[in-house]
Amino acid sequence: MKQILTEIQDGTFAAEWILENEIGRPRYRELRDAGKKHPIEDIGKKLRAMMPFVSAGKQKVSEVSGETRTKCSSVSRHRSRENGRTAER
């Protein structure tokens, strides 16, 4: 960890990353592909299939929970817990 932090602080990491991008990211692609083939990815896929609320961006909370809300044109207000003032949302 200490070595990685040093490389970030002294600019070594940035220089290597810039070079990696200039030559088409071969090491990045290699690591990404190896990660996709790791057995944990199969387990993760099965687990995510059992938890539809985890698929962020694919479903809205209201679709999963069955909640139905109507939009209201009035301004909703809430009490701020930190300072006791009324704030508009």
C-alpha positions as semicolon CSV with decimal commas, in nm:
position;residue;x (nm);y (nm);z (nm)
1;M;0,000;0,000;0,000
2;K;0,278;0,239;0,093
3;Q;0,450;0,185;-0,242
4;I;0,125;0,249;-0,432
5;L;0,066;0,571;-0,238
6;T;0,422;0,683;-0,314
7;E;0,369;0,614;-0,686
8;I;0,051;0,821;-0,680
9;Q;0,218;1,106;-0,493
10;D;0,534;1,119;-0,707
11;G;0,346;1,096;-1,039
12;T;0,470;0,750;-1,140
13;F;0,118;0,608;-1,151
14;A;-0,011;0,894;-1,368
15;A;0,278;0,859;-1,611
16;E;0,222;0,483;-1,642
17;W;-0,153;0,531;-1,690
18;I;-0,100;0,792;-1,962
19;L;0,142;0,560;-2,143
20;E;-0,101;0,268;-2,104
21;N;-0,373;0,474;-2,272
22;E;-0,144;0,595;-2,550
23;I;-0,058;0,237;-2,651
24;G;-0,417;0,113;-2,648
25;R;-0,450;-0,015;-2,288
26;P;-0,316;-0,370;-2,335
27;R;-0,249;-0,435;-1,965
28;Y;-0,581;-0,280;-1,862
29;R;-0,769;-0,502;-2,108
30;E;-0,579;-0,809;-1,991
31;L;-0,666;-0,740;-1,626
32;R;-1,029;-0,658;-1,712
33;D;-1,072;-0,980;-1,909
34;A;-0,913;-1,186;-1,632
35;G;-1,151;-1,027;-1,384
36;K;-1,452;-1,116;-1,598
37;K;-1,341;-1,481;-1,602
38;H;-1,292;-1,503;-1,226
39;P;-1,525;-1,755;-1,055
40;I;-1,661;-1,489;-0,820
41;E;-1,833;-1,326;-1,120
42;D;-2,054;-1,634;-1,169
43;I;-2,152;-1,625;-0,802
44;G;-2,218;-1,252;-0,820
45;K;-2,441;-1,297;-1,123
46;K;-2,650;-1,558;-0,940
47;L;-2,676;-1,342;-0,628
48;R;-2,776;-1,029;-0,822
49;A;-3,049;-1,230;-0,995
50;M;-3,194;-1,306;-0,651
51;M;-3,192;-0,938;-0,549
52;P;-3,374;-0,723;-0,806
53;F;-3,327;-0,411;-0,591
54;V;-2,952;-0,428;-0,653
55;S;-2,976;-0,366;-1,026
56;A;-2,935;0,010;-0,999
57;G;-3,036;0,205;-1,305
58;K;-3,231;-0,085;-1,451
59;Q;-3,537;-0,061;-1,229
60;K;-3,690;0,217;-1,030
61;V;-3,752;0,164;-0,660
62;S;-4,124;0,213;-0,721
63;E;-4,125;-0,070;-0,976
64;V;-3,968;-0,311;-0,731
65;S;-4,158;-0,205;-0,420
66;G;-4,497;-0,159;-0,585
67;E;-4,515;0,194;-0,446
68;T;-4,726;0,436;-0,646
69;R;-4,682;0,808;-0,602
70;T;-4,846;1,099;-0,770
71;K;-4,668;1,422;-0,835
72;C;-4,797;1,717;-0,641
73;S;-4,758;2,074;-0,758
74;S;-4,744;2,215;-0,406
75;V;-4,409;2,280;-0,243
76;S;-4,323;2,017;0,014
77;R;-4,160;2,130;0,333
78;H;-3,959;1,949;0,592
79;R;-3,799;2,035;0,922
80;S;-3,423;2,036;0,910
81;R;-3,294;1,821;1,195
82;E;-2,961;2,000;1,210
83;N;-3,074;2,359;1,255
84;G;-3,449;2,354;1,318
85;R;-3,529;2,573;1,016
86;T;-3,796;2,496;0,761
87;A;-3,651;2,411;0,421
88;E;-3,826;2,383;0,085
89;R;-3,767;2,089;-0,143
